[in-house]
Structures are given as C-alpha cells and as structure tokens.
C-alpha cells in the first residue's frame, strides 16, 4: 500500500487525495468555513457591545432617519444583495464551464461591491460635515465602528474579487476547478449577510 | 484515479535533499513555507520573549525584595524608568503589565500553539505539510512586527502600557488617568496584529487535522497532543476575534474619541471586563490544553504503558473546552455582580475541576506500575502534573465566591496563576522542547545538564511561588509597588526578600537550559530517528525530517500508545507498523 507523498496540489484536490476521510470538501472551502466562524465571533463582539450599550442608554440614540440617511442606505443595501446574486451567477457560469460568463458576472460583482464602498464613503463625508463624528456619544461610537469594520471587510472582499477576476482573465478556472471562485463567494455572501443584520439594527431600529 | 506526478517521487527521496538544495537560503530558512522551519522560527522568537519576560520579572522581584534600593546594573536604564537604578512606580506598573503581556501572548501561547502546533501536527498525522503553507508562513511574519511593536513601547514618550496585562478600562482608555498614551496604543495595535496571526494559524491547523490525516489515522487514533492542539485551535479561532474586537474599541476610545468604555459619556468599564474575560477564560485553556496533550504523550512514553483511559482523556479535553466558555465571570466577582449570577459562575467553574481531575487521575493511572524511564522530558512532565494539581486546587479556592472576596487581587492569585502557567504550561513546554529537540535539530541535548536545569528550576520555582500563597492570605496585594507603605505588610518583607533571591536563582538556572539548547544545536550527539522508542509517526522519519516529511504516505494501523504490547518483542509498536494477521483467538489483547 505504498502511496507516493501527495504534492501540495494534490492536498488541495476535492476532496484531498490519499488521506483518511475528512470533511469531504477541499481544503480551501473547509478553511473558509472555519475562518468565517472566527469572523462571526468578531462581529458578535461588536454587535453584542452595541446591544449592551444601547439597552443601558437608549436616550443616546436618535430616532431612525433623523441623523442617518435611511433611503440612501436602503438602496445601497439593495445593491449589495444584488452583488450576491451576480456572485452566484458567476459561480453558476463557471460550473457550466462558461468562462466568458464568469468574467462578466465577476466584473459586475466587483463594480457593485466597489459602488457600495463608494456610497458608504460619500455617506461618511456627509455625516461628518453635519457634525456627526465618532466621538458623538455612544451613537457615533457604535455607528462608525460597526459600519466601518463592515466596510473594511467589503473592501477586502472587493480586492479578493479583483484578484479572482484577474485569474479568470488568465483562464485559470474551468468547470473542473473553480475553487477560488467558490471560496471568495462564500466570503462575499457572509459579508452581505452581516450587512443585512447591521442595516437592521443600526439604521432601522 | 489520482495521477501521481513523477517529480513527487523524486522529492520524497529518503534524504529529501533532491528537492531542498535547489532552494535559496532565504526561501529555505527565512521565508519558508515548511511547517518545521516555521515551528522553529516561532520557537526562537518565543524563547527570546520568554527571556525578556523573565528579565522584567527580575526587575519586579528586585523592587519587591529590596524596595527603594539601587538595582545592580540598573544604572543603564534611563531616568524615566529607574533614575540611579531605583525603580520608579510608573515604570513598575509598566513592568508588571509587560511581564504579563510578554509571557501570555508572546511566550507561552506561541510556544504551545505556534511552535508545537506547527511542528507536530503534520508530522504526527502523516501529512507532508499544513493545508495552507503560505498562510502558515504569513502567520509567523505577521507575528514579527507585532513583537517589535510591543518591544518598541518601552522607548516611546510616556513609557509603556501600564494598566496591567488585562488593560482594564478606564485606566487603559484615558491617557490623562494613566499618563501613558503611545505605549497603550502600541499595546493595542500589536495585539490586534498578533490576533490576526493566531487566527490565520488556527484555521490552518483545524483544516489540516480534519482533512490531511494519513489513511488509517482515525480520530480516535490521534495522539492526545494532536487532540489538544486541535481543540486549542478551535478555542483560538473563536476567542481571539473577541479580544480583537474589544481592543479595536479600546483603541478607538484612545485615538478617535469614541466612548465604549469611558463612563463619562455612557460607556461601560464593565463591558471591557466582560469582553476581555470572555476571551480571557478560553485563553486560559488555550494555555493549558496543549500542555496537557504533551504531558500525555510523554508520560505514556516514559511509563512504557498505554495512556490510561484514552477516550476519557479526549472527552475531558472537549469538556474543558466547552465549559471554558461559561466561566469568565469568576474573574469579576469583585467587579460588582449579581450574587445569583456569581453563584452560577462559581458552579460552572467548579464543574471544570471534574474533567481536570479525570485527566490527573488518568496520568497517575498511566504511571502506575509502569517501568518508568526518567528521561528529562518525563521529569518535566511529572513536574507538570504535580504542579498542575497544586495550581488546580488553589483555583477551587478562588472559584468559591466567599473565599475569593477575601483573596481577590492578592498574591494568592499570583501564586495560583504561576502554578498553572509556569508550573503547568512552562514545565510541559520544557518537557516538549527536550522531547522533540532531537527531531527538530537532529541532535540530542546534553542529558546531564538538561536534568540539572530541571532540578534547579523545580526547586527554585517552588521556593518562589509557594510562599506567595502565604503572602496573599496575609493580605499582600498584587501589582503593589512598595508593600512597606502599609504597616500590616511590613513584617512580610523577609518573605519577599526570600522569594526574590529564589527568583534570581530560578532565572540563573534558565541559562543552563539556554546554553544547553544552543550548544547542543552545534555539538550535540547526533540523534537517531527514534531516540525515545516512541510510536508516533514523526519518529519513523529521519531527524530532522526532510522537506515533505514522509517518503511514502504512512498507513496507520493502531493508536499511538501501544507500549509494552504483547504482540511484538520490543516494548513499543509504531503506529504504521503492519503486523502479520493474528491467529484466531489471540486477538483478545488488541
């Protein structure tokens, strides 16, 4: 029963070759799921603190819509959800071996993701000009920390998507191997999901 | 069918040199993706921090043993720290803060997780490397700037962070209260970066253990060290981001004027404590679980017997890891807590004594009636068990709210935490280093000097920390600059001086280890493949193992603790040795 030692490439096959049965998925996908567990705990720390502070000092928060521009952010939220759809489309395309479709849908996702960050920057500039800054009581503290770190995650996601798009243009993905697309997609959907929670508790409640 | 590339067989030649000698020095030893090199890099970095943390402890002990006297050699310190060698109170606060920070985050944690997680996991499960070698490399090179930043805090204006390693708000949050601004900011940024490094490392370990076990390496054939490292990685993965989130809020409070922890604008200092200890208590088990795993491996080897109650050991690890999430409040009995809540934290904390005791009795059961080999790692491992018992029992004192109220924030706590962190973790680390040193460097450590280091450390260590229980019961506060300012503590000066002199001996004894470690690297006796007659897969490959670890992927037939098996003549039976089929009826032993 002598197997040759698997190369690192063979480690990363779906599932890895030559080993005891593991999670049944390839390493990057398992790794991303595990990493997202860590991300959940990070956002839990921020959201948990927000809930505790808000319950203790409800008077520090203004009614929804008084300070924050809810319609603008609602449109932005819709955009981000759309980008999840385009991401799914990109993944579906490459599963069928449609490289052109992959490129098209990835570019759409990058543009919408970057647009989301752009709108958020625009929103920040307006809020700061109106005097709503991070040192503005608990409201400002929690608003900027939570949305800021989400924006940071979206930015990282856009950079990763740009890398995947670049690799798509080099023809690195196929119907047989499209791990990069799937893994970045998992991250992207997670970031999207977190925003739906943040939008609800920061803007709407 | 998987296609095996022809280059693979070449790379896996017995010496492994066919593949490795093509690599430049920089790729092979500095920016290496080989888990063994990364483990050794972590080892060197964290031993340097262990030494640095020790130096800080010596300055602390000088001040407590000989308060207000000029420290020998203290003249080299600038006037902002110790004018004429006399330690300033502000500097003393930075000393206790940084001693804790260095030891917890930059010495013990990387020694357990960074070093041995990296080095042992692929070797012991039969994998050629980690699942993500480049992310593994990144996790080390992200930790380096974090370490540099943490050291740099000593030379910035205002001195280093001085709010304790727990950085309780509002002291840590407002520069006008502590007099420290840049030092505290560097402390925050450094730990955020280090947290990222830990998270990158841990999801790599988890993926590797789940997906890359050699054929036949079932979950219940994993060595207990790997079980412990795997569960620890899960704790790191889930606890570190809580700390990162809390420190980011603290950093924003300091720099951009948010109000998370400042009470003036509605922030809550207690929120910091909850977040910190929600991370901090799983962290305590991060610092002890791998140590338990190493001790299990080494005690079975030294006793030449299978680990007693392997399955109960695994379930005890899991139970500790789960219960560890529900006990953080026992750090906060004195912070203002509903007594009912305090009682529930008291009960959950005491519950952890159950799996801990299961492990202790299993270790004793493993040694019981064994033909014990007292090699250096075994000595350290037995010291680990006995010191962990003392540390565990004093933990029960503090878990009981009525007792804790009396001994809270006294030297009793200092004694307890050093019995588990030094007596527990560090002895297990010494056991692990002396045990796997031959595999890492291909040479044996000098056994006489290794044992001399053990004896001196063990004796001096107990002289340092056991009397601290007594100090604490008499009301001696922790982190106190000069106990003589209180009349009721003045009669304890003699005990303090005794502790300090013992501490200097303890510190000096570590140089035996350091010299042995460095000298053996160059002139030590060449190590055989399996110097300890161990069953683990790492001992079936050359010392040090070649790049890619295994010439052929090993097949595993049994658990790692088949010592003194009646099936073979030797008293050990490696996990990958295939035995001829047993005649019917004689299989009862397996």
Boltz contact constraints between the chains, C-beta under 6 A:
constraints:
  - contact:
      token1: [A, 1]
      token2: [B, 555]
      max_distance: 6.0
  - contact:
      token1: [A, 2]
      token2: [B, 552]
      max_distance: 6.0
  - contact:
      token1: [A, 3]
      token2: [B, 552]
      max_distance: 6.0
  - contact:
      token1: [A, 3]
      token2: [B, 553]
      max_distance: 6.0
  - contact:
      token1: [A, 4]
      token2: [B, 4]
      max_distance: 6.0
  - contact:
      token1: [A, 4]
      token2: [B, 8]
      max_distance: 6.0
  - contact:
      token1: [A, 4]
      token2: [B, 9]
      max_distance: 6.0
  - contact:
      token1: [A, 5]
      token2: [B, 12]
      max_distance: 6.0
  - contact:
      token1: [A, 5]
      token2: [B, 128]
      max_distance: 6.0
  - contact:
      token1: [A, 5]
      token2: [B, 548]
      max_distance: 6.0
  - contact:
      token1: [A, 5]
      token2: [B, 550]
      max_distance: 6.0
  - contact:
      token1: [A, 5]
      token2: [B, 553]
      max_distance: 6.0
  - contact:
      token1: [A, 7]
      token2: [B, 8]
      max_distance: 6.0
  - contact:
      token1: [A, 16]
      token2: [B, 211]
      max_distance: 6.0
  - contact:
      token1: [A, 17]
      token2: [B, 2]
      max_distance: 6.0
  - contact:
      token1: [A, 18]
      token2: [B, 553]
      max_distance: 6.0
  - contact:
      token1: [A, 19]
      token2: [B, 212]
      max_distance: 6.0
  - contact:
      token1: [A, 19]
      token2: [B, 213]
      max_distance: 6.0
  - contact:
      token1: [A, 20]
      token2: [B, 213]
      max_distance: 6.0
  - contact:
      token1: [A, 20]
      token2: [B, 215]
      max_distance: 6.0
  - contact:
      token1: [A, 20]
      token2: [B, 217]
      max_distance: 6.0
  - contact:
      token1: [A, 22]
      token2: [B, 210]
      max_distance: 6.0
  - contact:
      token1: [A, 22]
      token2: [B, 211]
      max_distance: 6.0
  - contact:
      token1: [A, 23]
      token2: [B, 210]
      max_distance: 6.0
  - contact:
      token1: [A, 23]
      token2: [B, 211]
      max_distance: 6.0
  - contact:
      token1: [A, 27]
      token2: [B, 131]
      max_distance: 6.0
  - contact:
      token1: [A, 27]
      token2: [B, 207]
      max_distance: 6.0
  - contact:
      token1: [A, 27]
      token2: [B, 211]
      max_distance: 6.0
  - contact:
      token1: [A, 30]
      token2: [B, 207]
      max_distance: 6.0
  - contact:
      token1: [A, 31]
      token2: [B, 203]
      max_distance: 6.0
  - contact:
      token1: [A, 31]
      token2: [B, 207]
      max_distance: 6.0
  - contact:
      token1: [A, 34]
      token2: [B, 203]
      max_distance: 6.0
  - contact:
      token1: [A, 34]
      token2: [B, 206]
      max_distance: 6.0
  - contact:
      token1: [A, 35]
      token2: [B, 203]
      max_distance: 6.0
  - contact:
      token1: [A, 38]
      token2: [B, 199]
      max_distance: 6.0
  - contact:
      token1: [A, 38]
      token2: [B, 237]
      max_distance: 6.0
  - contact:
      token1: [A, 38]
      token2: [B, 241]
      max_distance: 6.0
  - contact:
      token1: [A, 41]
      token2: [B, 238]
      max_distance: 6.0
  - contact:
      token1: [A, 41]
      token2: [B, 241]
      max_distance: 6.0
  - contact:
      token1: [A, 41]
      token2: [B, 242]
      max_distance: 6.0
  - contact:
      token1: [A, 42]
      token2: [B, 241]
      max_distance: 6.0
  - contact:
      token1: [A, 42]
      token2: [B, 245]
      max_distance: 6.0
  - contact:
      token1: [A, 45]
      token2: [B, 242]
      max_distance: 6.0
  - contact:
      token1: [A, 45]
      token2: [B, 245]
      max_distance: 6.0
  - contact:
      token1: [A, 46]
      token2: [B, 245]
      max_distance: 6.0
  - contact:
      token1: [A, 49]
      token2: [B, 271]
      max_distance: 6.0
  - contact:
      token1: [A, 52]
      token2: [B, 271]
      max_distance: 6.0
  - contact:
      token1: [A, 57]
      token2: [B, 266]
      max_distance: 6.0
  - contact:
      token1: [A, 60]
      token2: [B, 266]
      max_distance: 6.0
  - contact:
      token1: [A, 134]
      token2: [B, 256]
      max_distance: 6.0
  - contact:
      token1: [A, 134]
      token2: [B, 258]
      max_distance: 6.0
  - contact:
      token1: [A, 135]
      token2: [B, 257]
      max_distance: 6.0
  - contact:
      token1: [A, 137]
      token2: [B, 265]
      max_distance: 6.0
  - contact:
      token1: [A, 138]
      token2: [B, 259]
      max_distance: 6.0
  - contact:
      token1: [A, 138]
      token2: [B, 266]
      max_distance: 6.0
  - contact:
      token1: [A, 141]
      token2: [B, 258]
      max_distance: 6.0
  - contact:
      token1: [A, 141]
      token2: [B, 259]
      max_distance: 6.0
  - contact:
      token1: [A, 141]
      token2: [B, 260]
      max_distance: 6.0
